[in-house]
Amino acid sequence: MNTVQKLIATGISLGAGFVGSKLVDQLWKGFTGNTAPRKGSEEAAEASMRQALTFAVFSAVVAAVIQVLADRGATKAIAKFTK
């Protein structure tokens, strides 16, 4: 993998991570009516252990799905670039 391919893969992963973070926040707000209990926020200090664990699991599942999709997208983009 050359430098351009690495940059493409990195860009896709960073973009997917940003979009995923926003997606998790919006979904959490939609399902619970509260803002996401992220570290350092007032919501995190007031969240119950059950809410915090649920948010952690939910975030991890979404992150795993996004990582797989980003890897597949990067592979396709690199394949098109190398043709």
C-alpha positions in Angstrom: 0.0 0.0 0.0 1.5 3.3 -1.0 1.2 6.7 0.7 -1.8 7.9 -1.3 -3.7 4.7 -0.5 -2.9 5.1 3.2 -4.2 8.7 3.1 -7.4 7.6 1.3 -8.0 4.9 3.9 -7.2 7.3 6.8 -9.5 10.0 5.4 -12.4 7.5 5.0 -11.9 6.2 8.5 -11.8 9.7 10.0 -14.9 10.8 8.2 -16.7 7.6 9.2 -15.7 8.1 12.8 -17.0 11.7 12.8 -20.3 10.7 11.1 -20.7 7.8 13.5 -20.2 9.9 16.6 -22.9 12.3 15.4 -25.2 9.4 14.5 -24.8 7.8 18.0 -25.6 11.2 19.6 -28.7 11.7 17.5 -30.0 8.1 17.9 -29.4 8.2 21.7 -31.3 11.5 21.9 -34.1 10.1 19.8 -34.5 6.9 21.9 -34.0 8.3 25.3 -34.9 12.0 25.0 -31.6 12.9 26.8 -28.3 14.0 25.4 -25.6 11.3 25.3 -23.7 10.8 28.6 -20.2 11.5 27.2 -17.2 11.9 29.4 -16.9 15.3 31.0 -20.5 16.3 30.3 -23.1 17.1 33.0 -25.2 14.2 31.6 -22.4 11.8 32.3 -22.2 12.9 35.9 -25.9 12.4 36.4 -26.3 9.2 34.4 -27.0 6.0 36.2 -24.7 3.0 35.8 -27.3 1.3 33.7 -27.5 4.3 31.3 -23.7 4.6 31.1 -23.2 0.9 30.3 -26.1 1.0 27.8 -24.5 4.0 26.1 -21.1 2.3 26.1 -22.4 -0.9 24.5 -24.5 1.0 22.0 -21.5 3.2 21.0 -19.3 0.1 20.6 -21.8 -1.7 18.4 -22.2 1.4 16.1 -18.4 1.9 16.1 -17.8 -1.7 15.1 -20.3 -1.5 12.2 -18.9 1.8 11.0 -15.4 0.4 11.1 -16.3 -2.6 8.9 -18.2 -0.3 6.5 -15.3 2.1 6.4 -12.8 -0.7 5.7 -14.9 -2.0 2.9 -15.3 1.5 1.5 -11.6 2.2 1.7 -10.8 -1.1 -0.1 -13.3 -0.2 -2.9 -11.9 3.3 -3.2 -8.3 2.0 -3.3 -9.3 -0.6 -5.9 -10.8 2.1 -8.1 -7.8 4.3 -7.6 -5.2 1.6 -8.6 -7.0 0.7 -11.8 
